[in-house]
Amino acid sequence: MDFSVRARIQSPHRSAAHFVAGEGGRRRPATSRVSFRPMASAASVEEPAAAAAAAAETKRGPSGASFIREHLRSLAPYQPILPFEVLSARLGRKPEDIIKLDANENPYGPPPEVAKALGNLKFPYVYPDPESRQLRAALAEDSGLESEYILAGCGADELIDLIMRCVLEPGDKIVDCPPTFTMYEFDASVNGALVIKDVAQIVKVVEQEKPKCIFLTSPNNPDGSIINDEDLLKILDLPILVVLDEAYIEFSSLQTRMSWVKKHDNLIVLRTFSKRAGLAGLRVGYGAFPLSIIEYLWRAKQPYNVSVAAEVSACAALQNPTYLEEVKNLLLQERDRLYDLLKEIPFLKPFPSHSNFILCEVTSGKDAKKIKEDLAKMGVMIRHYDKKELKGYIRISVGKPEHTDALMKGLKALQL
Ligand SMILES: Cc1ncc(COP(=O)(O)O)c(C=O)c1O
């Protein structure tokens, strides 16, 4: 199987006062039959702040951590990117003066219909449709796949976790194909599963280790590589659930494989509005599922996982396919320009990409982390990697032409 591009890279504590207070903040009389208020703080009931401080100092009973599931106690937290406001304060720059090329967002944002629709929300005080009917109908039209095969989520991220919650028993194994999106590994850990990282020998690994599912990403984040039909079909023949993440499919020349779920009962295809439609902040993703699987996801999902604002925004975005196409074309043009310019930087080796980002190996003894930090001081954010197979690599999202210009200016300054 040719995965050549990838192969190359190789609580708040409850105070005593809290227990004494009844619902709505009303205090139970101190003579209440059941009182968990420590004797020592009896005098402080009139001074809740002092009581809270005293209680915090004299912790009693088992530690909070002892209640946490064992496999989660050693979980490394997911490292998300910093939000604009935090970045802005740290860099001493206004958010609009920061060039964000670190999270593969779409700098053009959604079509104007989205702001209009959000401004006209009629019933924000009513819970959203648990079945996201309008959105799924719009997606059926957009994709050509009937809505009964489609389920929407709070980003593709939510669906990755939902799939794992439905499929994995603690101790089960999954396969992912590094370097890839780290959320698979993170969610696997949250769900008590083990991750096998063996791209070269998938058939053997499936036979010997019997993993439950494999996560394939096409185009892959972070190297921008794609999976061809032949390889995908070979993997689909194995006794394993295949989750194909197409978060960046629009930036490639590939057609989505959403409709394949009708033929392959072991295939799930994930998509998102974050990249194509510039809606990362509103959190809308969706998946195509075989009917034999989707039924269980419906049962297990949070009922109101897609907010009213998210559903309305996604539907509005789909109303303007011309805008989406234009923005995509602008990003593709810019990707090609960015790639050519990066090739000229003597300490970078960019990889050709089928997506809206470019992975670069940092060469000539330069340090990836230092490059990221120096660019950040100039207001340009990129992603650097310092772990495992990607140590010494950076990833740059494709932005607007002026973003590329600022990046290149920064990189050239680092050359001196
Ligand atoms: C491969 C891949 N899948 C899924 C996601 C998450 O998508 P969403 O924003 O819809 O949660 C990302 C985000 O960067 C990604 O890179």
The ligand as an SDF file (V2000), in Angstrom:
LIG
                    3D

 16 16  0  0  0  0  0  0  0  0999 V2000
   -8.3240   16.0010    9.9710 C   0  0  0  0  0  0  0  0  0  0  0  0
   -9.2380   16.8050   10.7930 C   0  0  0  0  0  0  0  0  0  0  0  0
  -10.4430   16.3000   11.1120 N   0  0  0  0  0  0  0  0  0  0  0  0
  -11.3260   16.9860   11.8510 C   0  0  0  0  0  0  0  0  0  0  0  0
  -11.0080   18.2470   12.3130 C   0  0  0  0  0  0  0  0  0  0  0  0
  -11.9750   18.9520   13.2100 C   0  0  0  0  0  0  0  0  0  0  0  0
  -13.0230   19.4710   12.5060 O   0  0  0  0  0  0  0  0  0  0  0  0
  -14.1640   20.2970   13.2740 P   0  0  0  0  0  0  0  0  0  0  0  0
  -13.6960   21.7180   13.3340 O   0  0  0  0  0  0  0  0  0  0  0  0
  -15.3700   20.0990   12.4320 O   0  0  0  0  0  0  0  0  0  0  0  0
  -14.3010   19.7020   14.6400 O   0  0  0  0  0  0  0  0  0  0  0  0
   -9.7790   18.8340   12.0090 C   0  0  0  0  0  0  0  0  0  0  0  0
   -9.4550   20.1730   12.5130 C   0  0  0  0  0  0  0  0  0  0  0  0
   -8.4210   20.7210   12.3350 O   0  0  0  0  0  0  0  0  0  0  0  0
   -8.8740   18.0880   11.2390 C   0  0  0  0  0  0  0  0  0  0  0  0
   -7.6660   18.5590   10.9400 O   0  0  0  0  0  0  0  0  0  0  0  0
  1  2  1  0
  2  3  1  0
  2 15  2  0
  3  4  2  0
  4  5  1  0
  5  6  1  0
  5 12  2  0
  6  7  1  0
  7  8  1  0
  8  9  2  0
  8 10  1  0
  8 11  1  0
 12 13  1  0
 12 15  1  0
 13 14  2  0
 15 16  1  0
M  END
$$$$
